[in-house]
Amino acid sequence: MSNASHIVAYENVPEPYLTFCPERDDCINIHPLKGLVQYGPYNQKLIGNAFSNIRVASIGPIGSQKIIANLINQLKTKQVPQERKSYLIDFPGFEQVFKKNISINENINIEITEEEERTFLNSSKPYQNLAKLLAQLIRKIATNKYDFEILFIYLPIKWEQAFECKEDNEFDLHDYIKALCVGYGIPTQIIREDKALQYPCQCSVMWHLGIAVYSKITGVSWKLANMPTDTAYIGMSYAIRNQNEKSRFVTCCSQVFDAEGSGLEFVAYDTDNYKLGLNDNPYLSKDEIRRVMSRCLSIYQERNAGKPPKNIVIHKSTEFKEEEIDGCYDALRVCKDIELVQIQQNVSWKGIKIEGRQKVAGYPCNRGTILRLDNDLLVWTQGDIILSNDGRHFYKEGRGVPAPILLKRYAGHGSLYESAYSILGLSKMNWNSDSLYDRLPVTLEFAKKLARTIKRMPNLEAKPYQYRFFM
């Protein structure tokens, strides 16, 4: 008689490597920061002398131009880590890492007067009035968009009351600014006084800022090494655009990634042809999702000389309804294999590492641990990892027991082991961070952020968008 409590043995998936050169197979590292220092960014030779000097424009309160100029000067100098010392390494300076100069264009700067500041801070809806003011200033600075590569917007702590409003359709100033600037084709970097200037580890800030600025302008800091070829990854997310029951509709957002995890473009559009499932999660009709997937396929083909991917993997956080499955197969019939995977964050499983004779280890279970549950798979994207030859442990979260994510496959015939490996790799492809990994793959993380931002765009055009404008 079998033991009902018995489960299959766990496995360990190796940590995926990143590549930093399209011409050589040996320019790889599992550590993104070490790889950048050792080899430089992935596309440095591809862009050559383009953007040899990255020019920064600025918007902020009185005195902000000097503050941003000082920040840029700091970005150009060496910084030593004060935290996460088992992971974070010295920041050598922007030019040393990214092979580009960066400077402020002193002629493209707008400072908000003290009177304007008092007006929106003392109003009944400060968030609304600051948003209107910034919209006017961004519109003005956009007339000189060819005189700078990126716009820095400085937000001091004293404006904090205007950053968000949960009661007004969950207004968020960050998302509002991003949605506004995409219409002008302007990459932006929002500088929060509390999260940037006053953060105790400026080394971390400079790594984060440097990677983000480079990626927003030139695109590719690193890619995934040793990934299956001819594969495309798509992340899907939905957002309710209007909370009014009589007029609400859904913004659908799908981000397309190539086999190496590099984001191509994404499609987004509004529809009222949707249904609500469990917990009011929206899902699309067969015709609507066929339309979305057809556009995603064409984005991939446009970047690959008309050739479709052999395999396509679609991630979303909610279940795939039968209509959605049928619509995906209709649109993607040219692909050899279609894999539809729901990725759930909230699962009750935990993993504790045992050493020797039932002794709890001093570190959590390994990142990359997987456990099969019939046709589903638990994947620990958080956990312990060895980053150096000296055997030092690194656990990004620092404390607590890491929880896995659950992969529930609705279609596909590939190896679950390979699915887990690609998930781990895609969790390392966030170019808007200095971290080793995120909990979720970039497919899902970006799609969620995009849907949240897109729903604040006043005019949503039926065209592909570049993610770099939303970072």
C-alpha positions in Angstrom: 0.0 0.0 0.0 1.4 3.4 -1.0 2.1 6.1 1.5 -0.4 9.0 0.8 2.0 11.5 2.2 4.8 10.6 -0.2 5.8 13.1 -2.8 8.3 12.8 -5.6 11.9 14.0 -5.0 12.8 17.6 -5.7 15.3 18.6 -8.3 17.6 21.5 -8.8 17.8 23.6 -11.9 21.1 25.3 -12.5 21.4 29.1 -12.3 21.1 30.5 -15.9 24.0 32.4 -17.3 23.9 35.9 -18.9 25.8 36.8 -22.0 27.4 40.2 -22.6 28.6 39.8 -26.2 26.8 38.7 -29.4 30.0 37.6 -31.1 31.6 35.4 -28.3 30.3 32.4 -26.3 32.7 32.9 -23.4 31.5 36.4 -22.3 29.1 35.0 -19.8 28.5 35.3 -16.0 25.6 34.4 -13.7 26.1 37.8 -12.0 24.8 40.8 -14.0 27.0 43.4 -12.4 30.2 41.4 -12.6 29.4 40.6 -16.2 29.0 44.3 -17.0 32.3 45.3 -15.4 34.2 42.4 -17.1 32.7 42.6 -20.6 30.6 45.8 -20.9 27.0 45.8 -22.1 25.7 43.4 -24.7 25.1 45.8 -27.6 28.0 48.2 -27.1 29.6 47.2 -30.4 26.3 47.1 -32.3 25.5 50.8 -31.5 29.1 51.9 -32.0 29.5 55.7 -31.6 25.8 56.3 -31.4 24.8 58.1 -28.1 28.5 58.7 -27.3 27.3 61.4 -25.0 24.0 60.9 -23.2 22.4 64.3 -22.7 20.0 64.7 -19.8 17.1 67.2 -19.6 15.5 68.0 -16.3 12.2 69.1 -14.6 11.9 69.7 -10.9 11.5 72.4 -8.2 13.8 75.4 -7.8 17.4 74.2 -7.4 16.7 70.8 -9.0 19.1 71.3 -12.0 22.0 71.6 -9.6 20.8 68.5 -7.6 20.5 66.4 -10.8 23.9 67.7 -12.1 25.5 66.6 -8.8 23.7 63.2 -9.1 25.1 62.7 -12.6 28.6 63.7 -11.4 28.2 61.0 -8.7 27.1 58.5 -11.4 30.4 59.1 -13.1 32.6 58.3 -10.1 33.4 55.1 -8.2 31.0 54.0 -5.5 31.6 51.3 -2.8 28.8 49.1 -1.5 27.4 49.6 2.0 24.8 46.7 1.8 24.4 43.2 0.3 28.1 42.9 0.2 27.9 39.2 -0.7 26.3 40.4 -4.0 26.9 44.1 -4.6 30.2 45.0 -6.1 32.0 48.4 -6.6 30.5 50.7 -9.2 33.4 51.9 -11.2 31.6 54.8 -12.8 29.1 55.1 -15.7 31.6 55.6 -18.5 33.8 52.7 -17.3 30.9 50.3 -17.2 28.7 51.4 -20.2 31.4 53.0 -22.4 29.3 56.2 -22.8 29.6 59.6 -21.3 26.6 61.2 -19.6 26.1 64.9 -18.9 23.3 67.4 -18.2 22.1 69.8 -20.9 21.9 72.9 -18.9 19.8 74.6 -21.6 17.0 72.1 -21.4 15.7 72.5 -17.9 12.5 73.7 -16.3 12.1 74.5 -12.7 8.8 74.8 -10.9 8.5 78.1 -9.0 7.7 78.3 -5.3 4.4 79.9 -6.1 3.4 77.0 -8.4 4.5 74.6 -5.7 2.4 76.3 -3.1 -0.6 76.3 -5.4 -0.8 72.6 -6.0 0.3 71.6 -2.4 -2.4 73.7 -0.8 -5.2 72.6 -3.2 -7.9 70.1 -2.3 -6.4 67.6 -4.8 -2.6 68.2 -4.9 -2.0 65.0 -6.9 -4.3 66.2 -9.7 -2.9 69.7 -9.9 0.7 68.5 -9.8 -0.1 66.1 -12.6 -1.6 68.9 -14.7 1.4 71.1 -14.1 3.9 68.4 -15.1 1.8 67.6 -18.2 2.2 71.3 -19.3 6.0 71.3 -18.6 6.6 68.0 -20.4 4.6 69.2 -23.4 6.9 72.3 -23.4 10.2 70.4 -23.0 9.1 67.9 -25.7 9.6 70.7 -28.3 13.3 70.3 -27.7 13.3 66.4 -27.6 16.1 66.1 -30.1 18.5 68.1 -27.8 18.5 65.4 -25.1 18.3 61.6 -24.8 16.5 61.2 -21.5 14.4 63.4 -19.2 15.1 63.3 -15.4 12.1 64.4 -13.3 13.0 65.2 -9.7 10.4 64.6 -7.0 11.3 65.9 -3.5 9.8 64.5 -0.3 7.8 67.6 0.4 5.6 66.7 -2.6 4.8 63.3 -1.3 1.1 64.0 -0.7 0.7 64.5 -4.4 2.3 61.2 -5.5 -0.8 59.0 -5.3 -4.5 58.8 -4.4 -6.1 55.4 -3.8 -9.6 56.9 -3.9 -9.2 58.3 -7.4 -9.0 55.2 -9.5 -5.7 54.4 -7.6 -3.9 57.3 -9.2 -0.1 57.0 -9.2 2.1 59.9 -10.4 4.9 57.6 -11.6 2.5 55.7 -13.9 0.9 59.0 -15.0 4.3 60.5 -16.0 5.3 57.4 -17.9 1.9 57.2 -19.8 2.2 60.9 -20.7 5.8 60.7 -22.0 5.3 57.7 -24.2 3.1 59.9 -26.4 6.1 62.1 -27.0 8.6 59.3 -27.4 10.6 60.5 -24.4 12.5 58.1 -22.1 12.2 59.3 -18.5 14.0 58.6 -15.2 12.0 59.6 -12.1 14.3 60.6 -9.3 12.7 60.4 -5.8 14.6 62.3 -3.1 13.8 59.6 -0.5 14.6 56.6 -2.8 17.7 58.0 -4.6 19.4 60.9 -2.9 18.8 59.8 0.6 19.2 56.1 0.2 22.1 54.9 2.4 23.9 52.8 -0.2 24.7 55.1 -3.1 26.5 52.2 -4.8 23.2 50.4 -5.2 21.6 53.6 -6.5 24.3 54.2 -9.1 24.1 50.6 -10.3 20.3 50.8 -10.6 20.4 54.2 -12.2 23.2 53.4 -14.6 21.6 50.1 -15.9 18.2 51.8 -16.2 19.5 54.9 -18.1 21.6 52.8 -20.5 18.7 50.4 -21.2 16.1 53.1 -21.7 18.3 54.7 -24.4 20.1 51.9 -26.2 18.1 48.8 -25.3 20.2 45.8 -24.4 22.4 45.5 -21.3 22.6 41.7 -21.3 20.8 38.7 -22.7 20.3 35.1 -21.6 22.9 32.5 -22.6 22.3 29.0 -23.7 18.5 29.3 -24.2 16.4 27.3 -26.6 16.6 28.9 -30.1 13.6 29.8 -32.2 11.4 30.4 -29.1 9.3 33.4 -28.3 8.0 34.3 -24.8 4.8 36.4 -24.3 3.5 37.8 -21.1 -0.1 38.8 -20.8 -1.9 41.0 -18.3 -5.2 42.8 -18.0 -6.3 45.9 -16.2 -9.8 47.4 -15.6 -9.6 50.8 -17.3 -12.7 52.3 -15.8 -14.2 51.3 -12.4 -17.7 52.4 -13.4 -19.8 49.2 -13.8 -21.7 50.7 -16.8 -18.8 51.8 -18.8 -15.7 49.9 -17.7 -13.6 48.0 -20.2 -10.4 46.1 -20.1 -6.9 47.1 -21.2 -5.1 44.0 -22.5 -1.3 44.1 -22.6 1.1 41.5 -24.2 4.9 41.9 -24.2 7.0 39.8 -26.6 10.4 38.5 -25.8 12.9 36.6 -28.0 14.7 33.4 -27.0 17.4 35.3 -25.1 14.8 37.2 -23.0 15.3 40.5 -24.7 12.1 42.5 -24.9 10.9 43.3 -28.4 7.7 45.4 -28.3 4.3 45.0 -26.8 0.8 45.5 -27.9 -2.0 47.0 -25.8 -5.6 47.8 -26.6 -8.9 48.4 -24.9 -11.9 46.0 -25.4 -15.4 45.6 -24.0 -15.5 42.0 -25.5 -14.4 40.3 -22.3 -15.9 38.2 -19.5 -15.2 38.0 -15.8 -14.1 34.8 -14.2 -13.2 33.9 -10.6 -12.5 36.9 -8.4 -13.6 39.2 -11.2 -10.5 38.3 -13.3 -11.1 39.3 -16.9 -10.5 37.0 -19.8 -10.9 37.5 -23.5 -13.2 36.0 -26.1 -11.7 33.6 -28.7 -11.8 36.3 -31.4 -10.1 38.9 -29.1 -7.2 36.8 -27.9 -6.7 35.6 -31.5 -6.3 39.2 -32.5 -3.8 39.8 -29.7 -1.7 36.7 -30.5 -1.7 37.5 -34.2 -0.2 40.9 -33.5 2.4 39.4 -31.1 3.4 36.9 -33.8 3.8 39.6 -36.4 6.1 41.6 -34.0 8.4 38.6 -33.7 8.4 38.0 -37.4 9.2 41.6 -38.2 12.3 41.2 -36.1 13.2 37.8 -37.6 12.9 38.4 -41.4 9.4 37.0 -41.5 10.3 33.7 -39.8 7.9 32.6 -37.1 9.2 31.0 -33.9 9.1 27.2 -33.7 8.0 27.4 -30.1 5.9 30.0 -28.3 5.4 30.3 -24.6 2.6 32.4 -23.1 2.6 33.4 -19.4 -0.2 35.0 -17.4 -1.2 35.1 -13.8 -4.8 33.9 -14.3 -6.1 30.6 -15.7 -6.5 30.1 -19.4 -10.2 29.7 -20.3 -11.2 27.3 -23.1 -12.0 30.3 -25.4 -8.5 31.7 -24.8 -6.8 28.4 -25.5 -8.7 28.0 -28.8 -7.9 31.5 -29.8 -4.2 31.0 -29.2 -4.1 27.9 -31.3 -6.0 29.6 -34.1 -3.5 32.5 -34.2 -0.3 30.6 -33.7 -0.9 27.5 -35.8 2.4 28.2 -37.7 4.3 27.4 -34.5 5.4 23.8 -33.8 4.6 23.9 -30.1 2.5 26.3 -28.0 2.9 26.4 -24.3 0.3 28.1 -22.1 1.4 28.6 -18.5 -0.4 30.2 -15.6 2.0 31.5 -13.0 0.6 31.8 -9.5 2.3 33.7 -6.7 0.1 33.0 -3.8 0.7 29.4 -2.9 0.8 27.8 0.5 3.9 25.7 0.0 7.2 26.5 1.7 10.6 24.8 1.5 13.1 24.3 4.3 16.5 22.9 3.6 17.6 19.9 5.7 21.2 18.9 6.2 22.6 15.7 7.6 20.4 14.0 10.1 17.2 16.1 10.1 19.1 19.3 10.9 17.7 22.5 9.5 20.3 24.3 7.4 21.5 27.7 8.1 20.4 28.9 4.7 17.1 28.6 2.8 16.5 26.0 0.0 18.4 26.7 -3.2 17.1 29.1 -5.8 16.1 26.8 -8.7 14.6 24.1 -6.6 11.6 22.5 -8.4 9.0 20.0 -7.2 6.6 18.3 -9.5 2.9 18.0 -8.5 1.3 15.9 -11.1 1.1 18.2 -14.1 2.0 21.3 -12.1 5.4 22.5 -11.0 6.6 24.4 -7.9 9.6 26.6 -8.7 11.7 28.5 -6.1 12.8 31.6 -7.9 13.9 32.9 -4.5 16.4 31.1 -2.4 20.1 30.5 -1.6 22.7 30.9 -4.4 26.5 30.6 -4.4 27.9 33.6 -6.4 31.7 33.2 -6.0 34.4 30.6 -5.8 34.8 31.1 -2.1 31.5 29.4 -1.4 29.8 32.4 0.1 26.0 32.2 0.3 23.6 34.9 -1.0 19.9 35.1 -0.2 18.5 38.3 -1.8 15.5 38.5 0.5 17.8 38.3 3.6 15.3 36.7 5.9 12.2 34.5 6.0 11.4 31.3 4.3 11.2 31.6 0.5 7.9 30.7 -1.1 7.7 29.1 -4.6 5.6 30.1 -7.6 3.3 27.5 -9.1 3.4 26.8 -12.8 0.1 25.3 -14.1 0.3 24.3 -17.8 -2.8 24.4 -19.9 -1.1 23.5 -23.2 2.3 22.3 -24.4 4.4 19.2 -24.6 7.8 20.4 -23.6 9.8 19.4 -20.6 8.7 20.9 -17.3 12.4 21.1 -16.4 13.0 23.3 -19.4 10.0 25.5 -18.4 11.5 26.0 -15.0 14.9 26.9 -16.5 13.4 29.5 -18.8 11.4 31.0 -15.9 14.6 31.3 -13.8 16.4 33.0 -16.7 13.5 35.4 -17.4 13.6 36.4 -13.7 17.0 37.9 -14.4 16.0 40.1 -17.3 14.8 43.2 -15.5 17.0 46.0 -16.8 15.3 48.5 -14.4 17.1 47.0 -11.4 20.5 46.2 -9.9 19.2 42.9 -8.4 20.3 39.4 -9.3 16.7 38.3 -9.9 13.0 39.1 -9.4 10.5 36.7 -8.0 8.5 36.7 -11.3 9.8 36.2 -14.8 10.1 39.5 -16.8 7.3 38.4 -19.1 4.7 38.6 -16.3 6.3 41.4 -14.3 6.5 43.7 -17.3 3.1 42.9 -18.6 1.6 43.8 -15.2 3.4 47.1 -15.0 2.5 47.9 -18.6 -1.2 47.2 -18.1 -1.2 49.4 -15.0 0.5 52.3 -16.8 -1.3 51.9 -20.1 -4.7 52.3 -18.6 -3.7 55.9 -17.7 -2.9 56.9 -21.3 -5.6 59.2 -22.6 -5.2 57.9 -26.2 -4.3 54.3 -26.8 -3.3 53.8 -30.4 -3.4 50.5 -32.2 0.3 50.2 -32.7 3.2 48.4 -31.0 5.0 50.2 -28.2 8.6 50.0 -26.9 8.9 49.0 -23.3 11.9 51.3 -22.7 9.5 54.3 -22.5 7.7 52.7 -19.6 10.7 51.6 -17.5 
